[in-house]
Amino acid sequence: MAQHLFICAPSFAQEAALACFEHDALRDAEMHRLELKKRRDLLIPRLEAMGFKIAAEPDGAFYIFVDVADIAEDGQQFCAELICKTGVAVTPGIDFSNSLPPTWIRIAYTQPADRLIEALERMARFIHD
């Protein structure tokens, strides 16, 4: 019993892992990757145009870390005011690591493009008001 629990993955887990490499699964994964890339490419230039500084262009995630230092003094306060005034939820970077600057926030792009565009429009109005 011990060898099945500690030495190797259970057979059902091995079979599930193997299924991830079948043609249909790989095709679906690539389709999702391309959709996330499209959303990322939609967000980055618009965020930069609003004054956000992109900390690093994501290459495998579904979120972007941005610096709001030119817009706000504190990422947590920015996030709190943004959701209260616009209904747009973003997350303070400090929630993910104490070593991140306090002006960094994380913006996820898990929503469809039309919702992201609406959120960007609300954010732009919030920043310019």
C-alpha positions in Angstrom: 0.0 0.0 0.0 2.8 2.5 0.9 4.4 2.2 -2.5 1.2 3.2 -4.2 0.8 6.2 -1.9 4.3 7.5 -1.7 6.4 6.2 -4.6 4.2 6.9 -7.6 1.0 8.6 -8.5 -2.1 6.5 -8.4 -3.1 4.9 -11.7 -6.3 7.0 -12.1 -4.1 10.2 -11.8 -1.7 8.8 -14.4 -4.6 8.1 -16.7 -6.0 11.6 -16.2 -2.6 13.2 -16.9 -2.2 11.1 -20.0 -5.6 12.4 -21.3 -4.2 15.9 -21.1 -1.9 15.1 -24.0 -4.5 13.8 -26.4 -5.2 15.7 -29.5 -8.5 17.2 -28.4 -7.1 18.3 -25.1 -4.1 20.0 -26.7 -6.3 21.7 -29.2 -8.6 23.1 -26.5 -5.6 24.2 -24.4 -4.2 26.1 -27.5 -7.6 27.7 -28.1 -7.7 29.0 -24.5 -4.1 30.2 -24.7 -4.8 32.2 -27.9 -8.0 33.7 -26.3 -6.1 34.8 -23.3 -3.3 36.3 -25.5 -6.0 38.3 -27.4 -7.4 39.7 -24.1 -3.9 40.5 -22.9 -3.1 42.3 -26.1 -6.4 44.2 -25.8 -5.6 45.4 -22.3 -2.0 46.4 -22.4 -2.1 49.4 -24.8 -5.3 50.7 -23.3 -3.9 50.5 -19.7 -0.7 52.2 -20.8 -2.7 55.0 -22.5 -4.5 55.6 -19.2 -1.2 56.0 -17.4 -0.6 52.6 -15.9 2.9 51.2 -16.1 3.0 47.5 -17.0 5.4 45.8 -14.6 6.0 42.9 -16.9 4.1 41.7 -20.0 2.6 38.3 -19.0 3.6 35.4 -21.0 1.7 32.6 -19.3 -0.7 34.0 -16.9 -4.2 35.5 -17.1 -3.4 38.7 -15.1 -1.2 41.8 -15.4 0.7 43.5 -12.7 0.6 47.3 -13.2 2.0 50.2 -11.3 -0.5 52.9 -10.4 2.2 55.3 -8.9 1.4 58.0 -11.5 -2.3 57.7 -10.8 -2.6 57.0 -7.0 -0.4 56.9 -4.0 -1.5 53.5 -2.8 -2.6 50.4 -4.6 -5.0 49.2 -1.9 -6.8 52.6 -1.7 -7.0 52.7 -5.5 -8.6 49.3 -5.7 -11.1 50.1 -2.9 -12.1 53.4 -4.5 -12.3 51.8 -8.0 -14.7 49.1 -6.9 -16.9 51.4 -4.8 -17.2 54.0 -7.5 -17.2 51.9 -10.7 -17.9 48.3 -9.8 -14.6 47.2 -11.4 -12.7 44.8 -9.2 -8.9 44.7 -9.3 -6.6 43.5 -6.6 -3.8 45.2 -4.7 -0.4 43.6 -5.5 0.4 43.4 -1.8 -2.2 40.7 -1.5 0.1 38.4 -3.5 3.5 39.4 -2.0 4.7 41.7 0.7 7.8 42.4 -1.4 5.8 44.1 -4.2 5.7 47.9 -4.2 2.6 49.3 -2.5 1.5 50.9 -5.8 1.2 47.7 -7.8 -2.1 46.2 -8.6 -3.2 43.0 -10.4 -5.7 43.1 -13.2 -7.1 39.7 -14.3 -8.3 39.2 -17.8 -10.5 36.2 -17.2 -13.6 38.0 -18.5 -14.8 38.1 -22.1 -13.4 41.0 -24.3 -16.6 43.0 -24.2 -16.6 43.0 -20.4 -12.9 44.0 -20.3 -13.6 46.9 -22.6 -16.5 48.1 -20.4 -14.2 47.8 -17.3 -11.5 49.8 -19.1 -14.0 52.5 -20.0 -15.1 52.7 -16.4 -11.5 52.8 -15.2 -10.7 55.7 -17.6 -13.7 57.7 -16.4 -12.6 57.0 -12.8 -9.1 58.2 -13.4 -10.1 61.3 -15.3 -12.8 62.4 -12.7 
